[in-house]
């Protein structure tokens, strides 16, 4: 299997640390507001990665964080965090916001047929681990204590910026204006590991005791602390959006490797963004859609999943309602065809090999879909095609197994109906009209109308 590694910017053969075991960490949600279809694309592609690894017989341990500690909107002027903004916006407490939007996130992911992670790890439940990691960085001289926060000193970490391939000097010059240097920072790119609940942060709602006083963790520290707790000092694969390449993931690398002296992640995988009508999603443009919005317009969430599969994860994808309509038509056509096939048996070996080649080529889902349709349109017996398509569905996650089981249920119902109709015919032949009428009523209850004509009995589905 080949994976494009953002760290090396190369396509590399995937070699896990302890095969067949694979440690997979996927950056999860910050639960302060509704998740949108852009997030959905990222998490569907994470799911495709996990399913692909499992299809290739790897034993995956999938860990995903939930950021339920509000990190600051900026590292500068404002002391308000995202959870506090979300609480004010939705008229809830921060704890209610966390509970509500965590549930909303996983409900949305369920609709998209995304497998739940093996470990869902919440930041609020791992504060001691985060404090311990900060202590290690302090002891090793990579962090310094100030009046407002404990900061990581990026100048002490030689390889800082190796993920985004930007020199520290350039990073310092390019730090966003809104992320202003705190009064006590040594370098503009230094980032907070632990904030103190005093001064501009004195009203922060979520807070815990620590060696540096009452306070709360910075954003980046949670992913390092929790991923290493469940997957060890070095992780096989870490995923995220491309928006995490400039800041969040370089900071994760710096604090983790500074603490352990070991490589933090062997393969970094980053997903490109979803546009809507060619533009970035924005509330001002009124183009931020949730999975529920898709459902309200008459689409199945799996139509959206199918649409995601039509574009490679490393390319930007443009969402339009017309594109979703096309995905819906394709998926419904696929379901209709599969529902008519014979019972799965044997399979189409060459086409299955082509499918494996596609998914092993840096998760090439557009090519995998192409192989799927090639299988559907092939001249193989329908039972063989059925077996292969169901195997492909293990990666694609389009619930074709449910279409197959529905067909089998329909076949079973059909056999039952035919048996009842024949029993009724036998009763009529015996002139047992009362018992025959009871069977007619029973068949009507099962959704079938019986009509007796001069040419025989006909059956109509109600």
N, C-alpha and C positions, 0 to 999 in steps of 0.2 A: 504494500500500500504506500502510495506517495502522498505527502502532505506539503503544502507550501508553508514554509516556516517564516513568519514575519521577522524573526530575530536575525536570520541569515539572508532573508529575501531570496531564498532558493527553494525549488521543489526537492524535497528530500525523501528518501526511503524511511518509513516509520519503523523505528526500533525501540520498543518499550524497555524500561529498565529491568523489569522482571517478567518476561513473557511467560505465559499468555496474559498476565495481569496488566491492566492499564489504569493509571490514575488520571481521571479527567475532572478538571475544575472549570466551571462555567460561571462567569460573573452574573449574578442574579439581580433582582429588582431593588430599587429604592422605593419603599412602599409609602409614598406620600400622595399619590394621585393615580388615576386610571392608566393602565397600560394601553398602548395603541398598536396598530398593525405593523408599525416599524419595529417595535419590540418583538412582535409576533414572528416576524421574519427571522430575526436573530435566533430566537429560541427554537424555531422549527429547524433551522440549520444546525444548531447544537444537537437537536434530537436526531437528525440525519447522521451526524458524525457518530453519535453513540450507537445508533442502530447498525451503521456500517461496520463499526468495530466488532459488535456482537455477531453480525452476519459472517464476519471473517474469523469467528471463533476466539476472539479475545474476551477475557473476563474483565468487564469494565466496572470500576467503582466510580460512580458519578457523584460529585459533591457540588452543591450550589449554595451560595450565600444569599441571605435576605438582609438587606441593609435596613434595619429597623431602628438604627441610631441616626438621628438627623445630623448630616454633615453640613457645614456652612455653605451658604450660597456663594460666598467668596471667602478667601482667606484674609480679607483685608478689613474694610470698614464695618460691615454688617455683622452683628452677633446673632442674627436670626438664621435658623437652619431650614432645610426643606420640609421637615416634618412639622415644624411650627407654622410655616406658611400654609402647608396642607391642612393643618388643624383649623386655622383661621378661615381658610377658603371654604371648607366643608362643614364648619360649625361643630367640630368634634374635638375631643382631647387628643393629644399626640398618641396616646395608647390606643384609643378607639380608631384613629387613622391607621395605625400599624395593623391592627387586627382586621379592619375592613378591607384594606387594599392588598394585604397578603392573601386573603381569601379570594378577592377579585382576580388577582394575578393567576393563581393556580386554577381557578375556575376557567379563566380564559385559555390557559394552556391546555386544559383538559379538552376544551372544545376543539382545539387544533390537533388533538390526538397526540400530544407530546407526552412521552413517558415521564413520570415523576422521578426526580433524582433519587439515588440511593440514600443520600444524606442531604437534608435541608438544614442549613446551619444559620442560626440567627445571631446577629452581632450582639444583641443585648444579652444573650445567653453565654457569651464568651468574652466578657470584659476582663476577667482575670488573665486569660491567655494573652490578650492584647497588652495588658499592663506588664506581664512578664517579658514580652518581646521588647517593649520599650526599655525595660530595665537592662536587658542584654545589650541593646544599642548604646545605652548610656555608659555601661561598664567598658565597652570596647572603644569608646571615644567617637562614635559616629553621631551622637545626639548631644544636644546641650539644653540646659534648663534656663528659662527666662521668666520674667515676671508674669507673662501672659500665657506661655505654652512651652512644651518641650518640642524642639525642632530637630529634624534630621539635617545634618550638615552635608549637602551634596558634594562639596569640594573635597570631602574625605573619601568619597567613593569614586575610585579612578574610572570605572566603566559606566558612570552615569550617562544615560543617553544612548546606550548601545542598541536599544530597541528601535528608537526613531532615528538613529544615525545622525544625531545633531550634537555638535560640540557644546560643552557646558557654557563656554563664552557666548555662543549664539543663543543658547537657552536663556541665559541671564538677560540678554538684550531683548529677547522676544517674549518675555513673560507678559501675559495679558494685563492690560491696565487695571482691570477690575480685581485682579489678584495682586494687590499692592503689598509691598514689603511691610510686615508688621514692624512696630517700633523697635523690636528687639532682634529681628532676623539678621543673620550675618550675610546671607546671600539671597537675592530675589527668588531663586529657585528652591530654597530650603522649604520644606513642607512640615506641617504640624503633625506630630505623633499623638500628643495629648494636650488638650486645651484646659486652662484653669478657669473655674467658674468665678471670675472676678473681673472687674473693669468692664470692658465692653461685652463680656460673656456672663456677667453676674446673674442675668435673668434666664439663662438657659435652662429649659425645663428638665431634660434628661441629664442626670449627673450621677457620678459614683465616686467613692473615696479612692485615693491612690497615694503612692509615695510622694507625689508632687502636690497633694492637696485635692480638694473636691473638684471634679471636672468631668470631662468626657473625651472619648477618643477622636482623633482625626479620621478622615474618610479612609485613607489608604491602608491603615494598619490592620483593619479587620480581615481583609482578604489574605494577607500573609499569615496572620495568626491562625485563622481557621483552616486554610488549605493545608498548612503544614501539620496541624493537629490530626487531620484525617487522612492525609496522603503522604506525609513525610516531608523531609527537607527539600527533596527534588521531585517535581511533578512531571509526569509524561507530557500532558497536554493541558494548556490553559487557553480558554477562548474569551472573546469579548468583541465589542464593536470597534471599528476603526477610530472612533472618537476617543478611545482609551489609549491609543498609541502615544500621543504626545506627553501625557502627564500621569494618568493613573497607573498604567502598567510599568512605566519606567520607575515610578516611586515604589511599587510593589517589589520590583527586582532589586532595587537599591537596598531597601530595608531588610529584605529576606536574605540576600547574599551577604550583606554586611554582618548579619547576626549569625549565620551558619557557616560562612566560608565555602558554601557549596553552590553549584548552579541551581537557580530557583525553578526554572522551567526548561525543558528540552525542546518543546515544540509550541510556539505561539501561533494561534489561529485567530484571525480577525475577519469579521463579517462587514461587508459594505452596507451602505445606508439604503433605505427605501425612500424614494421620492413619490410625491403625489401630483399627478398631472405635470410632471417635469419640475416641480418645485419642492423645496424642503418643507416638511410639515411644520405648520405654524398656526397658532390659535388666531392670529390676526388674519390669516388667509382662510380660516374656517375649514381647514383640510386635515384635521387630526381625527382619525377614525379609530374607533374601538372595534373589537371583534363583534360586540353586540350590534354596532351600527351596520355591519355587514349582514348579520342575521335579520335585522329589521327590514332590510331591503330585499329579503327573499332568498338570500344565498345560504348555502350550507357552509359552516366553517371549513369543511374539507375542500370546498372550492378555492378558498383562500390558500390553503396548504398546497393544493395543486399548482396554483399560480406561482407561489414561492419557488417551487421546484423547476420552473421554466427558465430561471436565470441562475447562473453560477454565483455562489456565495461571495466571491471576491469581486463581483461586478455590481455596480449600482443597479437597482431595479426600479422601474417606473410603474407605480400603481395607477390604473384608471378603472373606472367602472366597466368600460367596454372590455378591457383585458380580463377582468374578473368574470364577465359574462361569457367570454370565450373559454376560460378555464372551467366554468360550470358546464358548458355544453360538452366539452371534451370529457369531463369526469362522468357526466350522466350517460354519455355514449358508451364509455368504458364499462360502467356498471351494467348497462342494458345488455351489452354483448356477453360479459362474464356470467350474467344471470341465466343465460341460455345454454351454457356449456355442460358437458357430461361431468361425472364425478372425477376429481383430480386423480391422475395416475401417471407414473413414470416421470415425464417432463421432457423438455427440449434442451439437451445438454449444451449444444453450441451457443444457443441464445442466452442461456444462463451464464456461460463463460463470458460472453460479450457484456452482460450486465455487470458481472464482477469486475471486469476490466474498466468499465465506466466509473463505478463507485470507488474503485481503488485509485483512480486518476484524480486525486485531489477533490474527491466528492463531486464528480461531474454529473450532477442531477439532470441537466438538459439531455445529455447523452443517454443517461439511464432511462429517462422517459421515452426517448427514441427507440431504445431496445425493447421496452415494454410494448410499444405500439407495433413494432416489427413482429413481436411474438403474437400479439392479438391478430394481426393481419396475415400471419403465415398459414401455410397449408397443413401444418401439423394437426393431428386429431385434437378435438376440443378438450378431451381429458388430459392430454399431454400439455397443451397450452395452459389449461387451468392450473395444473401442478406448478408450472414455472412461474406464472403470474402471481400465484399466492406466495411463492418464495420471494419474488421481487417486492411484493407488498410488505414484507417484513422490514425492509429498508424504507420504502416510500411512505408507509403509514397511511394509506388511503382507505383502509377498512374494507378492502376487497374480500377479505375473509368473511365479513358480515353479509356481503352481497351473495357470496357462495352459500352460506348457511341459510339465508332467506330462500334461495332457490330450492335447497333441499327440503326446507319446511313446506314450501309451496307444492313440491312434488309429493310429499307425504300427505298433505291436505287433499291433493288431487286424487290420490289413491283411495283415501277415506271417502271422498265424495262419490267416486265411481262405485265403490262397494255399496254405499247406501242407496244409490240410484238402482243398482242391480237388485238389491233386496226389495226395493219398492216394486220393481217390475215383477218379481216373483210373487209378491203379495197380490198384485193386480191380476196376475194370471190365475191365482187361487180365488179371485173375487173377494179378497179380504179388504174391502174398500176403507174401512175404518182405520186399520193398521197402516195402510198405504198413505192415507191422509195425514196420519201422525208423523210419518217419515217426511212427507212434503213440508210440514211445519218445521220439523227439525232441520231440514236442509235450508229452509229460508232463514232460520236462526244462525246458520253457518255462513250465510251470505250468498246463497244460490237459490234461484227461482226455477222450478220445474214446470215445463209446459208439455202437455200431452197433445199430440197432433196425429192426423191420419197416417203420416209417414213415420211416426215414432215419437219418442220422448226427447226433448231438447233441454239443455242446461244453460242458464244465463247467470253470470255473476252480477249481483246487485251493486 
